[in-house]
């Protein structure tokens, strides 16, 4: 067996052990993501992370080395985190326990990678490793606050659109009143599922298509307000169609299944931003403004 194969076999063995130890929180998390639309994005995390690591397989092969010290430290950290949920199980809600145990499992996987492949290899794939934290389901207390923020943001955006288009509107919290219609942005209308999908997609595309850290941060940072904007646009569109065209739009397919349409609009905006930023990077490189290229030229 070659040295590379030994490293890979060791990692496969540790992953198999981790699945045996952590099968319960992993199964519970996937069951939650299949049952509750607010956690649908969790299903994307593991295959995306695995694919991104696979794309780096060739450069990784040249820097494989074990790092027992850091790997063992992360193993111990994961064990401590997981055991804490059993010690304080009486005072921790089940959703919080699941979040903690999944976090411990992710730490265990990262520790296994560093243990078998070394710290240098881990730095090369630090993004997909950090992306694994998306497997940790948010507790309901945290998720509820995020949903509330999306509700108020969507209501504010819808109010702004009504004002821009000259529609008389009054707002009371998440309720909006326009001639002939009273709207309430309920939790179900917060669009948390499509917002999560948009955020994950923006993060992955920024990592794949951009080099500059500040450009990546810009795309990721705009994902949240873009989510609010597309949801406000959705509510505004349905309200206008329902009051100006046909009341059926208020309860029809566009209301219940039209989220994908406005998610597509938001994704088009993300792709447009990525195209502009990528062209800016290419212009900087071609103009000799890229610091890394300048250093390479001097060297």
KAHUQUI-V979589 format. One record per pair of residues at least 24 apart in sequence whose ideal C-beta (glycine too) atoms are under 10 Angstrom apart, sorted by the first residue. I is the first residue (numbers start at 0). J is the second residue. D is the distance in Angstrom with one decimal. If there is no record, write none. Layout:
[[I & J & D] [I & J & D]]
This chain:
[[1 & 60 & 9.9] [2 & 60 & 9.6] [2 & 63 & 7.0] [2 & 64 & 9.5] [3 & 56 & 10.0] [3 & 59 & 9.1] [3 & 60 & 5.5] [3 & 61 & 9.3] [3 & 63 & 5.9] [3 & 116 & 9.8] [5 & 63 & 8.9] [5 & 65 & 9.5] [5 & 115 & 8.9] [6 & 59 & 9.5] [6 & 60 & 9.1] [6 & 63 & 4.7] [6 & 64 & 8.3] [6 & 65 & 7.4] [6 & 114 & 9.8] [6 & 115 & 5.1] [6 & 116 & 5.9] [6 & 117 & 8.7] [6 & 120 & 9.0] [7 & 56 & 9.9] [7 & 60 & 9.5] [7 & 63 & 8.6] [7 & 115 & 7.8] [7 & 116 & 8.7] [8 & 115 & 8.9] [9 & 65 & 8.0] [9 & 111 & 8.5] [9 & 114 & 7.7] [9 & 115 & 4.6] [9 & 116 & 9.1] [10 & 63 & 9.8] [10 & 108 & 9.6] [10 & 111 & 6.0] [10 & 112 & 6.7] [10 & 114 & 8.0] [10 & 115 & 4.0] [10 & 116 & 6.8] [11 & 111 & 9.6] [11 & 115 & 9.0] [12 & 111 & 9.0] [12 & 115 & 8.9] [13 & 70 & 8.8] [13 & 74 & 8.9] [13 & 107 & 8.3] [13 & 108 & 8.5] [13 & 110 & 8.4] [13 & 111 & 3.9] [13 & 112 & 8.7] [13 & 114 & 6.8] [13 & 115 & 6.7] [14 & 107 & 9.2] [14 & 108 & 7.0] [14 & 111 & 6.2] [14 & 112 & 9.1] [14 & 115 & 9.5] [16 & 107 & 9.0] [16 & 111 & 8.5] [17 & 74 & 9.7] [17 & 77 & 8.7] [17 & 103 & 9.9] [17 & 104 & 6.5] [17 & 105 & 9.9] [17 & 107 & 5.1] [17 & 108 & 6.2] [17 & 110 & 9.2] [17 & 111 & 6.5] [18 & 104 & 8.9] [18 & 108 & 9.8] [20 & 77 & 9.3] [20 & 78 & 9.2] [20 & 81 & 8.2] [20 & 103 & 9.5] [20 & 104 & 8.1] [20 & 107 & 7.7] [21 & 77 & 9.0] [21 & 81 & 7.8] [21 & 100 & 7.0] [21 & 101 & 8.0] [21 & 103 & 7.5] [21 & 104 & 4.1] [21 & 105 & 9.4] [21 & 107 & 6.9] [21 & 108 & 9.0] [22 & 104 & 9.5] [23 & 97 & 9.2] [23 & 100 & 7.7] [23 & 104 & 9.9] [24 & 81 & 8.6] [24 & 84 & 9.2] [24 & 96 & 8.4] [24 & 97 & 5.7] [24 & 98 & 9.0] [24 & 99 & 8.7] [24 & 100 & 3.9] [24 & 101 & 5.0] [24 & 102 & 9.3] [24 & 103 & 8.1] [24 & 104 & 6.1] [24 & 134 & 9.6] [24 & 135 & 9.6] [24 & 136 & 9.3] [25 & 100 & 8.9] [25 & 101 & 7.3] [25 & 104 & 6.5] [25 & 134 & 8.2] [27 & 93 & 9.0] [27 & 94 & 9.9] [27 & 96 & 9.6] [27 & 97 & 5.6] [27 & 100 & 8.5] [27 & 101 & 8.5] [27 & 136 & 8.7] [28 & 97 & 6.6] [28 & 98 & 9.0] [28 & 100 & 8.9] [28 & 101 & 5.5] [28 & 104 & 8.9] [28 & 134 & 6.5] [28 & 135 & 8.1] [28 & 136 & 5.6] [29 & 134 & 9.2] [29 & 136 & 10.0] [31 & 94 & 8.7] [31 & 97 & 7.6] [31 & 136 & 5.8] [32 & 134 & 9.3] [32 & 136 & 7.6] [35 & 136 & 8.9] [35 & 142 & 9.5] [35 & 192 & 9.0] [36 & 187 & 9.3] [36 & 191 & 7.8] [36 & 192 & 4.4] [36 & 193 & 9.3] [36 & 195 & 9.3] [36 & 258 & 9.9] [37 & 136 & 9.0] [37 & 137 & 8.5] [37 & 139 & 9.3] [37 & 142 & 6.2] [37 & 143 & 9.9] [37 & 145 & 9.2] [37 & 146 & 7.7] [37 & 186 & 9.4] [37 & 189 & 9.2] [37 & 191 & 5.1] [37 & 192 & 6.0] [37 & 194 & 9.8] [37 & 195 & 7.5] [38 & 136 & 5.5] [38 & 137 & 8.1] [38 & 142 & 8.5] [38 & 191 & 9.3] [38 & 192 & 8.4] [38 & 195 & 8.0] [39 & 191 & 9.5] [39 & 192 & 5.3] [39 & 193 & 9.1] [39 & 195 & 7.1] [39 & 196 & 7.0] [40 & 133 & 6.9] [40 & 134 & 9.9] [40 & 191 & 9.5] [40 & 192 & 7.5] [40 & 193 & 9.5] [40 & 194 & 9.1] [40 & 195 & 3.9] [40 & 196 & 5.4] [40 & 197 & 9.3] [40 & 198 & 7.7] [40 & 199 & 5.1] [40 & 200 & 9.2] [41 & 101 & 9.2] [41 & 133 & 6.8] [41 & 134 & 5.9] [41 & 135 & 8.6] [41 & 136 & 6.4] [41 & 137 & 9.9] [41 & 195 & 8.7] [41 & 199 & 9.4] [42 & 134 & 9.7] [43 & 130 & 9.6] [43 & 133 & 7.9] [43 & 134 & 10.0] [43 & 195 & 9.2] [43 & 196 & 7.5] [43 & 199 & 5.7] [43 & 200 & 8.4] [43 & 203 & 8.6] [44 & 105 & 9.7] [44 & 127 & 9.5] [44 & 130 & 6.2] [44 & 131 & 6.5] [44 & 132 & 8.4] [44 & 133 & 4.1] [44 & 134 & 5.0] [44 & 135 & 9.3] [44 & 199 & 7.3] [44 & 203 & 9.9] [45 & 108 & 9.9] [45 & 130 & 9.3] [45 & 131 & 7.5] [45 & 133 & 9.0] [45 & 134 & 6.5] [47 & 127 & 7.4] [47 & 130 & 6.6] [47 & 131 & 9.6] [47 & 133 & 8.7] [47 & 199 & 7.6] [47 & 200 & 9.5] [47 & 202 & 9.3] [47 & 203 & 5.9] [47 & 206 & 10.0] [48 & 105 & 9.9] [48 & 108 & 9.4] [48 & 124 & 8.7] [48 & 126 & 8.7] [48 & 127 & 4.1] [48 & 128 & 7.3] [48 & 129 & 9.0] [48 & 130 & 4.9] [48 & 131 & 5.2] [48 & 132 & 9.8] [48 & 133 & 8.3] [48 & 134 & 8.6] [48 & 203 & 9.6] [49 & 127 & 7.7] [49 & 131 & 9.5] [50 & 127 & 8.1] [50 & 203 & 9.4] [51 & 124 & 7.0] [51 & 126 & 6.7] [51 & 127 & 3.9] [51 & 128 & 9.3] [51 & 130 & 7.3] [51 & 203 & 7.8] [51 & 206 & 7.6] [51 & 207 & 8.0] [52 & 112 & 8.5] [52 & 120 & 9.7] [52 & 123 & 9.1] [52 & 124 & 4.9] [52 & 126 & 9.5] [52 & 127 & 5.0] [52 & 128 & 8.0] [52 & 130 & 9.8] [52 & 131 & 9.9] [53 & 124 & 9.7] [53 & 127 & 9.3] [54 & 124 & 9.1] [54 & 127 & 9.0] [54 & 207 & 8.9] [55 & 120 & 8.7] [55 & 123 & 5.8] [55 & 124 & 5.4] [55 & 126 & 9.8] [55 & 127 & 8.3] [56 & 124 & 9.7] [58 & 120 & 8.8] [58 & 123 & 6.4] [58 & 124 & 9.6] [59 & 116 & 6.8] [59 & 117 & 9.7] [59 & 119 & 9.4] [59 & 120 & 5.3] [59 & 121 & 9.8] [59 & 123 & 6.2] [59 & 124 & 7.2] [60 & 116 & 9.7] [60 & 120 & 9.2] [61 & 119 & 9.8] [61 & 120 & 9.3] [62 & 116 & 7.9] [62 & 117 & 6.7] [62 & 118 & 9.7] [62 & 119 & 4.8] [62 & 120 & 5.2] [62 & 121 & 9.9] [62 & 122 & 9.3] [62 & 123 & 7.2] [63 & 115 & 7.9] [63 & 116 & 5.3] [63 & 117 & 6.5] [63 & 119 & 9.0] [63 & 120 & 6.2] [64 & 115 & 9.4] [64 & 116 & 7.3] [64 & 117 & 3.8] [64 & 118 & 8.4] [64 & 119 & 7.0] [64 & 120 & 7.5] [65 & 113 & 8.9] [65 & 114 & 6.5] [65 & 115 & 6.4] [65 & 116 & 7.7] [65 & 117 & 6.3] [66 & 110 & 9.7] [66 & 112 & 9.7] [66 & 113 & 5.2] [66 & 114 & 6.4] [66 & 115 & 8.6] [66 & 116 & 8.1] [66 & 117 & 4.8] [66 & 118 & 5.1] [66 & 119 & 8.8] [66 & 120 & 9.0] [66 & 121 & 8.1] [67 & 113 & 9.3] [67 & 114 & 6.4] [67 & 115 & 9.8] [67 & 117 & 10.0] [68 & 113 & 9.4] [68 & 114 & 9.2] [68 & 118 & 9.6] [69 & 109 & 9.8] [69 & 110 & 7.7] [69 & 113 & 5.2] [69 & 114 & 7.7] [69 & 117 & 8.9] [69 & 118 & 6.1] [69 & 121 & 8.6] [70 & 109 & 9.0] [70 & 110 & 5.0] [70 & 111 & 6.9] [70 & 112 & 8.1] [70 & 113 & 4.7] [70 & 114 & 2.6] [70 & 115 & 7.4] [70 & 116 & 9.3] [70 & 117 & 9.0] [70 & 118 & 9.2] [70 & 121 & 9.5] [71 & 110 & 7.7] [71 & 113 & 9.6] [71 & 114 & 7.0] [72 & 110 & 7.5] [72 & 113 & 9.2] [72 & 114 & 9.7] [73 & 106 & 5.8] [73 & 107 & 7.2] [73 & 108 & 9.3] [73 & 109 & 6.1] [73 & 110 & 2.9] [73 & 111 & 8.2] [73 & 112 & 9.3] [73 & 113 & 6.6] [73 & 114 & 7.8] [74 & 106 & 8.6] [74 & 107 & 6.6] [74 & 110 & 4.9] [74 & 111 & 7.9] [74 & 113 & 9.9] [74 & 114 & 7.4] [75 & 106 & 10.0] [75 & 110 & 8.7] [76 & 103 & 8.1] [76 & 106 & 5.8] [76 & 107 & 8.7] [76 & 109 & 9.8] [76 & 110 & 7.5] [77 & 102 & 8.6] [77 & 103 & 4.6] [77 & 104 & 7.2] [77 & 105 & 8.3] [77 & 106 & 4.2] [77 & 107 & 4.0] [77 & 108 & 8.7] [77 & 109 & 8.7] [77 & 110 & 6.2] [77 & 111 & 9.5] [78 & 103 & 7.6] [78 & 106 & 9.4] [78 & 107 & 8.1] [78 & 110 & 9.9] [79 & 103 & 8.3] [79 & 106 & 9.7] [80 & 104 & 9.3] [80 & 105 & 9.9] [80 & 106 & 6.6] [80 & 107 & 9.1] [81 & 106 & 9.0] [81 & 107 & 8.2] [91 & 138 & 9.5] [92 & 138 & 7.1] [92 & 139 & 7.7] [92 & 140 & 8.1] [93 & 138 & 9.5] [93 & 139 & 9.7] [94 & 136 & 7.2] [94 & 137 & 8.5] [94 & 138 & 4.8] [94 & 139 & 5.2] [94 & 140 & 8.2] [94 & 141 & 9.5] [94 & 142 & 8.7] [95 & 137 & 10.0] [95 & 138 & 4.8] [95 & 139 & 8.7] [95 & 140 & 7.9] [95 & 141 & 9.4] [96 & 138 & 9.3] [97 & 135 & 8.8] [97 & 136 & 6.1] [97 & 138 & 8.2] [98 & 135 & 5.5] [98 & 136 & 5.7] [98 & 137 & 6.8] [98 & 138 & 5.3] [98 & 139 & 9.8] [98 & 141 & 8.6] [99 & 135 & 8.5] [99 & 138 & 9.2] [100 & 135 & 9.2] [101 & 131 & 9.7] [101 & 132 & 9.2] [101 & 134 & 5.8] [101 & 135 & 4.7] [101 & 136 & 6.5] [102 & 131 & 9.9] [102 & 132 & 7.4] [102 & 134 & 8.7] [102 & 135 & 4.9] [102 & 136 & 9.8] [103 & 135 & 9.5] [104 & 131 & 9.1] [104 & 134 & 7.8] [104 & 135 & 8.8] [105 & 129 & 9.5] [105 & 130 & 9.9] [105 & 131 & 4.8] [105 & 132 & 5.9] [105 & 133 & 9.2] [105 & 134 & 6.0] [105 & 135 & 6.5] [106 & 131 & 9.4] [106 & 132 & 9.4] [108 & 134 & 9.3] [126 & 202 & 8.6] [126 & 203 & 8.9] [126 & 205 & 9.9] [126 & 206 & 5.2] [126 & 207 & 9.5] [126 & 215 & 9.5] [127 & 203 & 9.3] [127 & 206 & 8.6] [129 & 202 & 9.6] [129 & 206 & 10.0] [130 & 199 & 8.3] [130 & 202 & 7.1] [130 & 203 & 7.6] [130 & 206 & 8.4] [133 & 195 & 8.8] [133 & 198 & 9.1] [133 & 199 & 6.6] [133 & 202 & 8.6] [137 & 195 & 9.7] [142 & 191 & 7.5] [143 & 186 & 8.3] [145 & 189 & 8.4] [145 & 191 & 6.8] [145 & 194 & 8.6] [145 & 195 & 9.3] [145 & 223 & 9.8] [146 & 185 & 9.9] [146 & 186 & 5.4] [146 & 187 & 9.4] [146 & 188 & 10.0] [146 & 189 & 4.7] [146 & 190 & 9.4] [146 & 191 & 5.4] [146 & 194 & 9.5] [147 & 173 & 8.7] [147 & 186 & 8.1] [147 & 189 & 7.9] [148 & 189 & 8.5] [148 & 191 & 9.9] [148 & 223 & 9.0] [148 & 227 & 8.5] [149 & 184 & 8.6] [149 & 186 & 8.9] [149 & 188 & 9.0] [149 & 189 & 4.0] [149 & 190 & 6.5] [149 & 191 & 6.0] [149 & 194 & 6.3] [149 & 223 & 9.0] [149 & 226 & 7.2] [149 & 227 & 6.4] [149 & 230 & 6.9] [150 & 183 & 9.4] [150 & 184 & 4.9] [150 & 185 & 7.6] [150 & 186 & 6.7] [150 & 187 & 9.9] [150 & 188 & 7.4] [150 & 189 & 4.8] [150 & 190 & 9.4] [150 & 191 & 9.5] [150 & 227 & 9.7] [150 & 230 & 9.2] [151 & 184 & 8.0] [151 & 189 & 9.3] [151 & 227 & 9.1] [152 & 184 & 9.2] [152 & 189 & 8.8] [152 & 194 & 9.9] [152 & 223 & 8.6] [152 & 224 & 7.9] [152 & 226 & 8.4] [152 & 227 & 3.8] [152 & 228 & 8.6] [152 & 230 & 7.8] [152 & 231 & 7.6] [153 & 184 & 5.2] [153 & 188 & 7.0] [153 & 189 & 6.5] [153 & 190 & 7.0] [153 & 194 & 9.7] [153 & 226 & 9.0] [153 & 227 & 5.8] [153 & 228 & 8.8] [153 & 229 & 9.2] [153 & 230 & 4.3] [153 & 231 & 5.0] [153 & 232 & 9.4] [153 & 233 & 8.3] [153 & 234 & 6.2] [153 & 235 & 9.7] [154 & 182 & 8.2] [154 & 183 & 8.6] [154 & 184 & 4.6] [154 & 188 & 9.3] [154 & 189 & 9.8] [154 & 227 & 9.7] [154 & 230 & 9.6] [154 & 231 & 7.8] [154 & 234 & 8.0] [155 & 184 & 9.6] [155 & 227 & 8.0] [155 & 231 & 7.5] [156 & 184 & 9.8] [156 & 224 & 9.0] [156 & 227 & 5.6] [156 & 228 & 5.6] [156 & 229 & 8.9] [156 & 230 & 7.2] [156 & 231 & 2.7] [156 & 232 & 7.5] [156 & 233 & 9.8] [156 & 234 & 8.1] [156 & 235 & 7.9] [157 & 182 & 7.3] [157 & 184 & 7.3] [157 & 188 & 10.0] [157 & 227 & 9.9] [157 & 230 & 8.3] [157 & 231 & 4.5] [157 & 232 & 8.2] [157 & 233 & 8.8] [157 & 234 & 4.6] [157 & 235 & 5.0] [157 & 236 & 9.7] [157 & 237 & 9.8] [157 & 238 & 7.5] [158 & 182 & 9.8] [158 & 231 & 8.2] [158 & 234 & 9.8] [158 & 235 & 9.1] [159 & 228 & 9.4] [159 & 231 & 7.3] [159 & 235 & 9.0] [160 & 228 & 9.3] [160 & 231 & 6.1] [160 & 232 & 6.9] [160 & 234 & 8.5] [160 & 235 & 4.2] [160 & 236 & 8.9] [160 & 238 & 9.2] [160 & 239 & 8.9] [161 & 231 & 9.8] [161 & 234 & 9.8] [161 & 235 & 6.7] [161 & 238 & 8.0] [161 & 239 & 8.8] [163 & 235 & 9.5] [164 & 235 & 8.1] [164 & 239 & 7.9] [166 & 235 & 8.7] [166 & 238 & 8.5] [166 & 239 & 7.6] [166 & 242 & 8.7] [166 & 243 & 9.7] [168 & 238 & 9.6] [175 & 234 & 8.1] [175 & 235 & 9.4] [175 & 238 & 7.9] [177 & 235 & 9.8] [177 & 238 & 6.6] [177 & 239 & 8.9] [177 & 242 & 6.9] [178 & 242 & 7.2] [179 & 238 & 9.5] [179 & 241 & 8.7] [179 & 242 & 4.9] [179 & 243 & 9.2] [179 & 246 & 9.1] [180 & 237 & 10.0] [180 & 238 & 6.0] [180 & 239 & 9.6] [180 & 241 & 6.6] [180 & 242 & 5.2] [180 & 246 & 9.0] [180 & 249 & 7.6] [182 & 234 & 6.7] [182 & 235 & 9.4] [182 & 237 & 8.9] [182 & 238 & 5.9] [182 & 241 & 9.4] [182 & 249 & 9.2] [184 & 230 & 8.4] [184 & 231 & 9.0] [184 & 234 & 6.6] [187 & 255 & 9.6] [188 & 230 & 7.5] [188 & 233 & 8.4] [188 & 234 & 6.8] [188 & 237 & 9.6] [188 & 254 & 9.0] [188 & 258 & 9.6] [189 & 226 & 9.7] [189 & 227 & 9.5] [189 & 230 & 7.2] [190 & 226 & 6.8] [190 & 227 & 8.6] [190 & 229 & 7.6] [190 & 230 & 4.2] [190 & 231 & 9.6] [190 & 233 & 7.2] [190 & 234 & 9.2] [190 & 258 & 6.2] [190 & 261 & 8.1] [190 & 262 & 8.4] [190 & 265 & 9.9] [191 & 226 & 8.9] [191 & 230 & 9.5] [192 & 258 & 7.6] [192 & 262 & 9.3] [193 & 226 & 7.3] [193 & 229 & 7.7] [193 & 230 & 7.8] [193 & 233 & 9.2] [193 & 258 & 5.0] [193 & 259 & 7.6] [193 & 261 & 7.5] [193 & 262 & 4.5] [193 & 263 & 9.9] [193 & 265 & 7.9] [193 & 266 & 9.9] [194 & 222 & 8.2] [194 & 223 & 7.6] [194 & 225 & 9.0] [194 & 226 & 3.7] [194 & 227 & 7.9] [194 & 229 & 8.5] [194 & 230 & 7.3] [194 & 258 & 9.9] [194 & 262 & 8.9] [194 & 265 & 9.0] [195 & 222 & 9.9] [195 & 226 & 8.6] [196 & 226 & 9.3] [196 & 258 & 9.7] [196 & 259 & 9.8] [196 & 262 & 6.8] [196 & 265 & 9.7] [196 & 266 & 9.2] [197 & 222 & 5.7] [197 & 223 & 8.9] [197 & 225 & 6.8] [197 & 226 & 5.3] [197 & 229 & 7.7] [197 & 262 & 6.4] [197 & 265 & 5.5] [197 & 266 & 7.0] [197 & 268 & 9.8] [197 & 269 & 7.4] [198 & 222 & 4.7] [198 & 223 & 7.0] [198 & 225 & 9.3] [198 & 226 & 7.0] [200 & 262 & 9.1] [200 & 265 & 9.3] [200 & 266 & 6.7] [200 & 269 & 7.1] [200 & 270 & 9.9] [201 & 225 & 8.0] [201 & 226 & 9.4] [201 & 265 & 9.1] [201 & 266 & 8.7] [201 & 269 & 5.4] [201 & 272 & 9.0] [201 & 273 & 8.7] [204 & 266 & 9.1] [204 & 269 & 6.7] [204 & 270 & 7.7] [204 & 272 & 9.8] [204 & 273 & 6.0] [205 & 269 & 8.7] [205 & 272 & 9.3] [205 & 273 & 7.1] [205 & 276 & 8.6] [207 & 273 & 9.4] [208 & 270 & 9.3] [208 & 273 & 5.4] [208 & 274 & 8.8] [208 & 276 & 8.3] [208 & 277 & 5.8] [208 & 280 & 9.2] [209 & 273 & 7.0] [209 & 276 & 5.9] [209 & 277 & 6.4] [209 & 279 & 9.5] [209 & 280 & 6.7] [210 & 276 & 9.8] [210 & 277 & 9.0] [210 & 280 & 5.9] [210 & 281 & 10.0] [210 & 283 & 9.6] [210 & 284 & 8.8] [210 & 289 & 8.5] [210 & 291 & 8.6] [211 & 276 & 7.7] [211 & 277 & 9.8] [211 & 279 & 8.4] [211 & 280 & 6.0] [211 & 283 & 8.3] [211 & 289 & 9.0] [213 & 276 & 9.6] [214 & 272 & 9.3] [214 & 273 & 8.8] [214 & 275 & 9.6] [214 & 276 & 4.6] [214 & 277 & 8.3] [214 & 279 & 7.4] [214 & 280 & 6.8] [215 & 273 & 10.0] [215 & 276 & 8.8] [217 & 272 & 7.8] [217 & 276 & 7.0] [218 & 269 & 6.9] [218 & 272 & 6.1] [218 & 273 & 6.4] [218 & 276 & 6.9] [221 & 268 & 8.6] [221 & 269 & 8.0] [221 & 272 & 6.8] [222 & 265 & 8.6] [222 & 269 & 7.3] [222 & 272 & 10.0] [225 & 264 & 9.6] [225 & 265 & 5.3] [225 & 266 & 9.4] [225 & 268 & 6.1] [225 & 269 & 7.0] [225 & 272 & 8.9] [226 & 261 & 9.9] [226 & 262 & 9.0] [226 & 265 & 6.9] [228 & 261 & 9.5] [228 & 264 & 9.5] [228 & 265 & 7.6] [228 & 268 & 8.5] [229 & 258 & 9.0] [229 & 260 & 9.5] [229 & 261 & 4.6] [229 & 262 & 6.8] [229 & 263 & 9.3] [229 & 264 & 6.0] [229 & 265 & 4.1] [229 & 266 & 9.2] [229 & 268 & 8.1] [230 & 258 & 8.4] [230 & 261 & 7.1] [230 & 262 & 9.6] [230 & 265 & 9.0] [231 & 261 & 9.5] [232 & 261 & 6.0] [232 & 264 & 7.2] [232 & 265 & 8.8] [233 & 257 & 6.6] [233 & 258 & 6.9] [233 & 260 & 8.0] [233 & 261 & 4.4] [233 & 262 & 9.2] [233 & 264 & 9.0] [233 & 265 & 9.9] [234 & 261 & 9.6] [236 & 260 & 9.1] [236 & 261 & 7.9] [237 & 261 & 9.9]]
